[in-house]
C-alpha cells in the first residue's frame, strides 16, 4: 500500500477520502457537478506529534484506521501510486466517528 511508504511529519495526518455518492437511494445517477464534497475520510498514516512549550511530545489525537470528519476546505493533496490522499494537521480534523 502506498501510505506505508509515506510518514507524515509532526502533527500531520494522512487521510483517504471516501468516494462521493454517484447514485441516489432512489437510483438516480448524479452528475459530477452535483455531487457534494466528501468530508469523511479514513486515517491511513499519522505523524509522531508536536513538541509542546515544555518540551514534551504531544501525540496526534487520531489513529490509523479511524474514520474522521474533515473541514470543507483545507488539506494538501498528495498523490501516491496513482491514488489521492490528503494531509491535514491534527488540529484541523473536526472529529472522529466512534463505533
Number of C-alpha atoms within 10 A of each C-alpha: 8 12 16 8 9 14 15 17 14 18 19 23 29 28 28 19 20 13 11 14 14 15 12 9 8 6 8 9 11 14 9 10 7 8 12 11 14 15 16 21 21 19 22 22 22 26 19 17 20 17 13 10 7 6 8 10 13 13 16 18 14 17 16 13 12 15 22 20 17 20 14 10 9 12 19 12 13 15 11 13 10 8 10 12 21 19 19 20 20 21 12 15 16 11 16 18 9 7 5
